[in-house]
Amino acid sequence: MHVSLLVGNGFDIQANLKTKYSDFYKYLRETALHSESLNDNTIYKEINKMHTSDKYYEKWSDFEMGLMSLTQEVNDESGLSDEKLFVDKMEIETHLTEYLKSIEQNINVEKEKDKIIEEFSRSASLLFLSLRDLNRDQIGNVLKLNNDVKTMHMNILDFNFTSLFKDSYELMEDNLASVRGPIGNSKLGIPMKKHEYIKVHGSTSRNMNLGGNDSTQLGVKMRDSRYSFSFIKPELDKAIAEKSYIRGKKALQRSSVFFVLGMSLGESDKNWWGEIANQLLRREKSALVIFSYHPDEIITNNGPYHKLEIDRIIDKFSSYFSDSKRDALEKIQQKVFVVINSRLFNLANMDFDEVNE
């Protein structure tokens, strides 16, 4: 039985890395004080304008969709050319690479190797047990796990540019954990093993992939541009022959259970949410578990607020499903489970700062 874990920036944030979009914007502001080219950068000027009008981007997916909106300004009237926007995007990505590398260079996972292994093993074993009691029964009834499942094979789809999750995961042996239960009527003690690791959007050292989901998010003029591929993540992946998207979709297609950790379910990645929804509809024994973080503890501890937040997340995920048939949508929603503030894969208390002597 294959399972897939999709990992986003929430993991890095939980580990106290300053990788929020707002952290990068602060870095850009400081860099612009001594950079003439950045002050002339169309994208930087646009996000600066957004911040001064209190309409700033909160998440990376917001920034990416803002970038897609900016492509609509490529026309004869505005004077913004496709080449200028392309060059400016490359400049922003260069600054982002430099910023994230400055964070990565201070991290040494070997320093906390034993603690990281313990935390990752604990978290892998609790992927199902972290669900509330009723949800455990429900997911057990959906999956109908039995003695035929001898091993769970873990596929990782890492959407982060940073390397912290990958470096931590590589400290683990191939045998990750024994998945604990019970879930429904299934007494789980199933070994989980590594299968495939995919850096979906590249890394700080190779093929960083920042942009939108598809060409419909581009401005009309930009769709016919020779540079359009660099703004659409699946197209850029294809152009550089990285095959991360192909490998990622194959991993989802062979998986029965999908776990989403630290991701905002943004529009710039809606291909992935649509693919998971299709798999939930196609595969009878399948389920999605979304691990969501919310800074307000009232969401965790107050029943009505907790229920409303779960409904909001499920509705957002469901909005990416292309089939408009109501019975199909309801079938998918019955297979989606949300865990708020699970604290899984939590490296917040690790001291892995590299000290240069």
Disulfide bonds with the S-S distance in Angstrom:
none
